[in-house]
Amino acid sequence: LLKVILGLYRPASGSIKVFGKSPLQARGLVGYVPQHAHFDADYPINVLDVVLMGRLGARKTGSTYSKKDREIAFDALERVVMQDLAKRQIGKLSGGELQRVLIARALATEATLLLFDEPTSSLDTRIGHTVYHVLEELNKTVTIILVSHDVGVVSSHVKSIACINRKLHFHPAKEITGEMLEEVYGCPLEFLAHGHAHRVLPEHGGDK
């Protein structure tokens, strides 16, 4: 779905519009943070230079970054609370720090819509919650769509949920219910909780 929105894939049928435009026409309005970032950890590039890559589409080929480009990039770092590490070599960052830099790079495009593919999949729980809190702050001014298989955590941070299984089932509420998932997957299911109740689950007793 994210790749269709980005214009990387064409839908087999039907059509898709992003802010009333085709995905290719709307690329300048969309920022994307992939699930995995593959790069040479020893490459001599710092945090600010990585974020400045988000400005490549806004400048002419062969031209250098302008003062405005640098201001936008630094502002993006401030929004994810990474400005103090602007000169840090990218390979020296922790997983959570790297994820916030990639978010800042997407912000530097001045996108109206941000797409995230499993933004916390490689992070521990504590750092993952930190990233979600960053996204909540960004969501005050930017529309965000994220993909995640962790329905328990997601339901604690998002405003609405769409489940996909051959077709998209949109739910305007954040709470996941058994009825919703049965509708999506077409079979009965039972929620199981371990240790304590999770927000995503209906009321239950004990450790069932």
N, C-alpha and C positions, 0 to 999 in steps of 0.2 A: 504493500500500500504506500509506504513512504517513497519508494522508488518511482511509483506511478505519479505521485504528487510532484516529485522532483523532475519528472520528464525523462528519467533514465529508462523506464519501461513504458510501452504503449499498451493501454488496456485492450484485451481481445475483443471486447464489444463495449458499446456505450461511449461516453465521453467524460472528461473531467475538467473542471474549471477551478482555478485558484485565483480568488479575488476577481472573478469574472473574466480571467484570461486563460490562455492555454498554459500548461506547465512550463513550456519553454519561454513564453513571453513573461511569465511571472518569476523567473529564476532570481531576479534581483531582489525579490521580496521575501525570499525563503532562505533561512539558514539551516544547516544540517550538521548534526553531530553523530557520526557512525558508532556502532557498538564497539568496534576494536580500532585502535589507532596503531598502525604498523610504521615504525620509523627506526632509524639507526640512533640508538641512545647515545652514541659517542659523537654524533654530528654536532659541530660547534655552532649551534644556534640557540639564542636565548628566548625566554618567554615572550618578551615584547615583539621580537621578530616573527614568532609563530602567530601571534594575534594579528600582526600587520598583514599576514597572508589573506586575512578576511577582506582586505582593501584592494586586492589585486583586480577584481572586476570593476572597480570604480576609477581606475587610472588607465591612461593610455599605455600601450605596449612600449616597453623600453624606458618609460619615465620613472623617476624616483618617487618615493613616498613624500607627500606634501606635509606641511605642518598640521593641516587639518586631519590627514590620515593618522598621524601620530597621536593627535588629541583624541580622536575617536577610539583608537586602539587602547590608549591608556584609560579612557573612561570605561571601556568594556572590562578591563582588568579590575578597576575599582568596583564595578558592579558585582563581580564574583569574589571580591576581597582577595585579590592576588597582586595588587599593585606593588607591594613591598618585595615581590620576587621577580620583578620585571626583567632584571639582568641575570637571573639564574639560568644556567644551562638546562635545556629542556630534559635531558637525560637524568638530571639530578632530582627530579620531582617525585613525590609519592604518587600513588595511583589516584587519590582524591584530588591532589593538586593538579595533576595532568588533566583530569576530567574538567576541572574548572577552567583551565586554560583553553581547552577545546571549545567550551561553552563561550568563552570570551571571544574566540576567533569567529564563531558563528554570529555573535552580537555585533562584531565589528563590520559585518556586511550591512548593518542597519536594516536587518530583515524585519518584516512585519509578522512573520510566522516562523517559529523555530521547531524543527523536527528532531526528535531524539530516539535513537534505537538502543534499547536496553541501557540507559545511562548509568546504571549502578551495578551491572552484571559482574564486573571484575573487582568490586570494592567490598570491604567488610561492612557489616551492618552500621556501625557508628559513622563511618565516612559516607556511606550511602545516604543516611538520613541528612547529613550536612548538604550533600548535593541536592536533595529534594527541597530542602529549605531555601537554597539558592534559587531553584526553579520557581518556587512559590513567590519569591520577591520579584523575579523577572516577569512572572505572569501578571503582575499588576499593570504592566504596560505593553506586553507582547503576548500574542497568542501562542500557545505551546501544544504540540501533539507529541506524545511519547508512547513508545511500544514497550511493554513489559509483560513477562510471564508471572511476575510476583503479584498476584491480585490482592494479597493481604496488605502489603506495603502501599501499593498504588492507591487503594481505596482510602487510605489515610491522608493522601496529599492532593488528589485531583478533584475536579468539579463534576466531571461526567465521564462515563466509560462506554466504549464501543467494543464489543466482542466480535471476532471474525472467525467464521468457519464456512468457507465457500461464499457466504454473503455476510454483510455487516449488520450487526444488531446494535443499534444505538440506544443508550439508556441515559436520560438527562440527570440521573442522580449518581452519587459516588459509591453508594453501598452495593455490594455484590450479594445477590440472593441465590438460593438453590434454583428457584424458578427461572431466573435469568440464564443460568448456565445450562439448565435442562433444555431451554428454548434453543440455545446456540448449538449444543452438541446432540440433541435429539435422544437423550437417554437419561434414566433416573440417576441421581448421584446423592452422596451423603457427605457433609462436611465433617472433617476430623480436626480437632485442635489438640496440641501437645503442650501440657504444662499450664497454660493460662489462656483465657479468652482473647481472641483477636478481634479487632473492630470489624473485620470483614465478615465474621460469622454471626449467625443468630444466637440467641441465648442458649446456653447449654450448661450442664452441671458436670462436676468432677473433671477428670482428665480424658474423657472419651474423645 
